[in-house]
Amino acid sequence: MSLSDDVRKYCKEFYVDPAKSSGEHFVTIRAGTVHMALNYKNRHPLVCSAIGSNIFEIMCNIKRISIDGPLNGANTSFTFEL
């Protein structure tokens, strides 16, 4: 499993699935929070790339609504419609 796969799996398990279970319509994922949770060092571009990929949207059956903040940074936030 690649690091990108790890990021997508983590985000699905800890953000998307719980939001869907609780009836939410949207979920926002901050790259820096995921980066820290996975104990990565200097991997913000990888985290942003994995969360922002079409693979993640297809895997979770979600649609990206917006990306806010700097490109490939800790404060980059991705909002998805569930």
Sine and cosine of phi, psi and omega as CSV:
sin_phi,cos_phi,sin_psi,cos_psi,sin_omega,cos_omega
0.00,0.00,0.71,-0.70,-0.01,-1.00
-0.99,0.13,0.21,-0.98,0.05,-1.00
-0.89,0.46,-0.61,0.79,0.04,-1.00
-0.89,0.46,-0.65,0.76,0.06,-1.00
-0.88,0.47,-0.63,0.77,0.04,-1.00
-0.88,0.47,-0.68,0.74,0.01,-1.00
-0.89,0.45,-0.75,0.66,-0.02,-1.00
-0.88,0.47,-0.68,0.73,0.01,-1.00
-0.88,0.47,-0.71,0.71,0.00,-1.00
-0.87,0.49,-0.74,0.67,-0.04,-1.00
-0.90,0.43,-0.61,0.79,0.05,-1.00
-0.91,0.42,-0.72,0.69,-0.08,-1.00
-0.94,0.35,-0.62,0.78,-0.13,-0.99
-0.97,-0.24,-0.20,0.98,0.01,-1.00
-0.85,-0.53,-0.85,0.52,-0.15,-0.99
-0.94,0.34,-0.80,0.60,-0.04,-1.00
-0.87,0.50,-0.72,0.70,0.04,-1.00
-0.89,0.46,-0.62,0.79,0.01,-1.00
-0.91,0.42,-0.67,0.74,0.04,-1.00
-0.90,0.44,-0.67,0.74,-0.02,-1.00
-0.89,0.46,-0.55,0.84,-0.02,-1.00
-1.00,-0.02,0.10,0.99,0.09,-1.00
0.99,0.13,0.24,0.97,0.03,-1.00
-0.93,0.38,0.41,-0.91,0.03,-1.00
-0.97,-0.24,-0.33,0.94,-0.03,-1.00
-0.66,-0.75,0.42,-0.91,0.12,-0.99
-0.63,-0.78,0.63,-0.77,0.06,-1.00
-0.89,-0.46,0.74,-0.67,-0.02,-1.00
-0.86,-0.52,0.84,-0.55,0.03,-1.00
-1.00,-0.08,0.81,-0.59,-0.07,-1.00
-0.85,0.53,-0.66,0.75,-0.03,-1.00
-0.90,0.44,-0.56,0.83,0.02,-1.00
-0.93,0.38,-0.67,0.74,0.04,-1.00
-0.92,0.40,-0.69,0.72,0.01,-1.00
-0.83,0.56,-0.72,0.69,-0.01,-1.00
-0.93,0.37,-0.67,0.74,-0.02,-1.00
-0.89,0.46,-0.54,0.84,-0.02,-1.00
-1.00,-0.02,0.07,1.00,0.04,-1.00
0.87,0.50,0.57,0.82,0.02,-1.00
-0.99,0.12,0.38,-0.92,0.08,-1.00
-0.81,-0.58,0.85,-0.52,0.05,-1.00
0.83,0.56,0.66,0.75,-0.02,-1.00
-0.86,-0.50,0.40,0.91,-0.02,-1.00
-0.85,0.53,-0.69,0.73,0.04,-1.00
-0.86,0.51,-0.63,0.78,0.02,-1.00
-0.89,0.45,-0.72,0.70,-0.01,-1.00
-0.88,0.48,-0.72,0.69,-0.01,-1.00
-0.90,0.44,-0.65,0.76,0.01,-1.00
-0.90,0.44,-0.68,0.73,-0.01,-1.00
-0.92,0.39,-0.70,0.72,-0.01,-1.00
-0.94,0.34,-0.58,0.82,-0.05,-1.00
-1.00,0.09,0.04,1.00,-0.07,-1.00
-0.99,0.16,0.44,-0.90,0.11,-0.99
-0.90,0.43,-0.50,0.87,0.02,-1.00
-0.84,0.54,-0.68,0.73,0.00,-1.00
-0.91,0.42,-0.68,0.73,0.01,-1.00
-0.88,0.48,-0.69,0.72,0.00,-1.00
-0.92,0.38,-0.70,0.71,-0.02,-1.00
-0.84,0.54,-0.63,0.77,-0.09,-1.00
-0.98,-0.17,-0.09,1.00,-0.07,-1.00
0.83,0.56,0.81,0.59,-0.01,-1.00
-0.76,-0.66,0.17,-0.99,0.01,-1.00
-0.77,-0.63,0.81,-0.58,0.03,-1.00
-0.94,0.35,0.77,-0.64,-0.01,-1.00
-0.98,-0.18,-0.68,0.73,-0.03,-1.00
-0.39,-0.92,0.36,-0.93,0.15,-0.99
-0.79,-0.62,0.85,-0.53,-0.04,-1.00
-0.87,-0.49,0.52,-0.85,0.05,-1.00
0.99,-0.17,-0.12,-0.99,-0.04,-1.00
-0.94,0.34,0.42,-0.91,0.07,-1.00
-0.93,0.37,0.76,-0.65,0.11,-0.99
0.83,0.56,0.61,0.79,0.01,-1.00
-0.87,-0.49,0.10,-1.00,0.00,-1.00
-0.89,0.46,-0.55,0.84,-0.05,-1.00
-1.00,-0.07,0.28,0.96,0.08,-1.00
-0.98,0.22,0.81,-0.59,-0.01,-1.00
-0.88,-0.47,0.71,-0.70,0.01,-1.00
-0.93,-0.38,0.79,-0.61,0.04,-1.00
-0.93,-0.38,0.74,-0.68,-0.04,-1.00
-0.82,-0.57,0.57,-0.82,0.16,-0.99
-1.00,-0.01,0.75,-0.67,-0.07,-1.00
-1.00,0.03,0.00,0.00,0.00,0.00
